Structure formats: structure tokens, C-alpha cells
């Protein structure tokens, strides 16, 4: 009979995000962030419009004047962000919505105000997707035949698009 080791930890590759997150957390704490989560998920939080143009810099927390009531939630912080001049104008107009999204991410009213600084933002280069080859007539015909049983037109079109991409990327496996 084989005994299971209670202290056995699985071996294998760890996701890079886990390792980088642990390494960056102390640096983020110095900037007022509890963890690296908001910095890592920034583009998802603020959306496509501001994700690449606005960078969170630090959270400035107000001093707690009275510690006698530990159940009282802390005062909301001020989030300092960097952006260019044109985006700063749009962001100041949308600041209430951005604050709401940030607080939704945190799960409580963590941020009460945005302080917008006009500074250059490091933009992330986005990879352009590879141009896929055209399908041959036989591949196109085989794809159409495999989708004959699908009655819903929208579903059939979506499956056809997906199938064409799979075949174009893996021509040797599709045969």
C-alpha cells in the first residue's frame, strides 16, 4: 500500500504572473497600493479608451484621525495617474465613471478622487496579428460540409470563421 505524502507540493512550471506579482508587491506598497493587482489589471478596469493612455502612479491615503472606532471604514484615497494633455481632458470628464470602476474592482469605496498629472506615458506595443492564408477550395468545401447540420445562421457563421482560422493556422493537422 502506498502512503500519500501530506506535505507533497506539485512540481512544475509556475505562471510568470505569480512570480512577478510577488516580486512587485513591495514596490507597489511603497506607492500606496495594497498589491500589484490594480496595476496588473489596469487596462481591464478602465477600459480600452484609457488602458494604454493612462497609468496609475500611486494611492494617497488620508490620515486616520480617530482610531477609537475600528469598524468605521477608512476615508477614500486619491489615485494619482499620469496621462498626456488631450487624454487628461477626457479623463477629467469621465473621472466619476473611472472611480466607480476602480471601486468596483476593489469591492469598496477605496478611491474618492483622481489626481491627473500630465506626464508622458509609456505605451505598450501591441502585436499585430499574423495575416492568415486563404483556404483552398477543398478546405473550404470540407468546412462547409462539416457545418451543414448547424441550423442557427449566426452560430454557423461564427463556427465557420473559427474553423477557417484553425485550418489556416494548422494546415497539416486539418488534412
N, C-alpha and C positions, 0 to 999 in steps of 0.2 A: 504494500500500500504506500502510495506517495503522499507525503505531507505537503500541504500548501504553505508557502512561506508568507506569513502575515506582513512582513516588512519588505516584501518584494516591490520594487518600483519598476515600471515598464521602461525599457531602454529603447532608444531610437531618437530620431531627429525631433527637436522641439521647433515649434514655429518661431520664426525670426521676430515676430511682433512681441512674443512673450519675453524674449531676451532683451530686446531694445527697450520695451516698456519698463522693465525692471531697472535698466541702466539709466533711463531718462527721468524716472520719478523723482530722485533727489534734486535734479536741476529744475524740474517743474515746481517742486515745493518751494524753492527759493523765489520763484516768480509768483507765488500765491496760489498755484493750482494744487489740489489735493493729490492728483495723479496725472498721468500723461493722457488719460482718456479723452479729455476735451480737445487737446491739441491733435491727437491722432484722428479723431472723428470730426474735426472742424468742418471739412467740406460737406459732410453729410448733415451736420447740424444747421449750417447757414444756407445750404443750398448751392446750386450751380452758379448762380449770379455772383455770389460773394466768395465762394470757396477758394478760388485761385487768386483773388484780388485783395483779400483782407486776411491779415494774420493776427491771431491773439498774442498779446505780449505778456500781460500779467493781470492778476486779480488783486485789487487793493481792498482789503477788508477794513472796515471801521473798527475802532477800538470798542471793546465791550465795557460800557461804563459801570454796569451793575451786574455782578456775578451772583447776587443773592437768589435769583430765580433761574435755576439751571434749565427749566423746562421752556423758557422763553426762547424762541428761535432767534438766531443772530440776525443782525441788520444785513440787508443785501450788500454785496460788494460792487465795486466799479470795475468793469472789464476794460482794460486799455488795449486797443487794437491799432495796427498800422495799416495804412492804405494810401493810394495815390489821391491826388486832389479831386479828380472827377468822381471817383468812387466814393470819396468821403461825403460828397453832397448827397448822393443817392442813399448811402448808408445812414446818414443822419435822418433822412426822411423815413427810412424803414427800420429805425432803431427799435421801436416798440415790438415789431414782429420778430426781429433778431433776438432781442432779450427774451421774448416768450419762448422761442425755440431753444435757447440755451437753458432756460429754466426747466423746460420740458425734459431736456436731456438729463439734467441733474435730478429732477424729480421734486424740486422745491424751489422757492424764490431765492436762488443763490445770487443772481445778478440783478441789480436795480437800475444801473446806469451804464452807458457806453461812453468811454472817452476815446475820441477818434484822433489819432496823430497822423499827420500827413508825412509819411516816410516811404522810401522805396520798399517794395515788397518783392521777396524772392519768389519768382514764379516757377512752378513745376512744369517741366517739359512733358507734354502728353504724347505718347507714341501714336503715330498714325497707323491704323490697321492695315495689314497687308492686303493688297488687291488680289482677290481670288480669281482663279482661272475660270473660263466659261466651261460649262458642262458639254460633253459630247452628246450627239443625238441619242446614242444608245443609253447613256447615263440618264438623260432627260426622260426618255421613254420608260426606263426601269423605275424611275422615281414616280412618274405619273401612275404607272400600274400599281405600285405599292400603296398609293393613296386613293385608289378607286373606291374602297369601302367607306371612306370618311364622308359623311353626309353634310356636315356643317362646313359652309364655304370658308368662313374666317379661320376655322381650325385647319382646314385643308391647306389654305394659303400659308399659314404660319408653319405647318409641318413641311410644306414644300420648300419654303425659304430655309428652314433649319436643315433639311435633308440635302439641299443643294450646297450649303456651306460645309457640311460634313463630308460630302463626296468630293468637293473641290479641294479640301484640305488633305484628305486621305485617299487619293485615287487608287492606291494599291490595295487598300482594305475593302473598298467598295465593290471590287470586281468579284 
